[in-house]
Amino acid sequence: MLKLIHTMAELDSEQLLGIYKEHNWDELDFLAYLREDFFCQRDAVYAVWVEEGRYKSAVRLERCREGALLHSLETAPDERRKGYAYNLLIHFLDYLRTTDCRTVYSHIEKKNKAS
């Protein structure tokens, strides 16, 4: 099920960090970024795919230009290849069609062969 998170208070940070556990960034810095920067932006939203009460996949959306930029689409390492990211994106794009967002941007680094 798609869950849209608009504030830090709505976010289960422990579950979110579980999704990103392969990243080598400082967890406290990441959570501070979300609290002090990301969620302070107009219309910023974290979209999370949840099954049986557990976060499976997540992506951030920031408004830019006439549309939105998707950041950091990730699936928990032990949950990959089960369709969670696909379901997340399909349902999230359906949601965006109901808003004034008409263009979606994404950036994938060339070294990210899986994506």
N, C-alpha and C positions, 0 to 999 in steps of 0.2 A: 504494500500500500504506500502511496506517495504521502509524505509528510513535508509540509512547508514550514520552515523555521525562520522567523523574522527577528527574534531577539535572543540574546545570550541566555536569558532565563528559560527559554523554551528548549534549549539545546542540552542533550545528554552528552557532556564533553567526554566522559569516559568511553562511551560507545563510539563517538566520532574519532577519538584518538586510536581506537582499535582498528578502524578502517584504514587510517593513515600510518599504521605502526611500522611500515617499511621505510618511511621517509626519515632521513637523518636530520631533522630540525629539532630545535629545542621546544618541547611541548608547552612549557610555560610561555615562551615567546609567541608561539602560535595562538594559544588561547588569549593572550593579551592583544594580539593583532585582531582577532575576531571581536573581542569586547570593545576595544578602543578605536578601531578603524572600520573593519568590515561592517558590523551591524550599525554603525553610525551613518553609513551611506544611505542615500535615498533609495528605497525599494530593493535594498540588498536582501537576498533570501538564500538560505541553504535548503536544498531539496535533498531529502533522504528517502531511500527505499527501505521500508520496515516490514519484516515478516516475523510473526510470533514474538512481537515486542522487541526485536533486535534490529539494530541498524545493519544493513547489508551493503549498501552502496550510497555514495553521497556526491554532490556537486554544488559549487557555489555559483551564484549569479550576481553580477554587478551591472548596473545600467551604464551604457556608454553610447555615445552618438545617438542615433535614433533607435537603438536596440539594446541588446544585452550581451555580455561576455560571460561565457561559461568557464569556470576555473576548477581545476583539480578534481576531475571525475575520477573516482577511485572506488574499488570494491575491496572489502576485507579479504586478505590473502587466502584464508581458508574457505571463502565463499565464491571464488572466481569460477567462471565457466558454467554458471547456473542461470544466466539471463537477468541477473539483478540490475546491472548497469543499463542494459537494453530497456527493461521495464521502467527504470527510473527516467531515462531520457524520453521515451515515448509518452509517458504520462505527464512529465514536466513540460514537454513541448505542447501537449494538448492544453495544459493549464495556461501556458503563455499565450496561446491563441485567444484566450478569453480576456487578455489584458491589451494594453496599447502597444505592446512589444511586437514589432513586425520583422525585426532582423536579429538573428542570433549568431554570434561570433564564437569561435573556439580556436585555441592555439594548442598544437601538439608539437613537441620538440622532435626533430628528426631522429634523435637517438632513442626515442620511445617506440621501439619496434612493435610492441604488443598493441599499442593504440593504432 
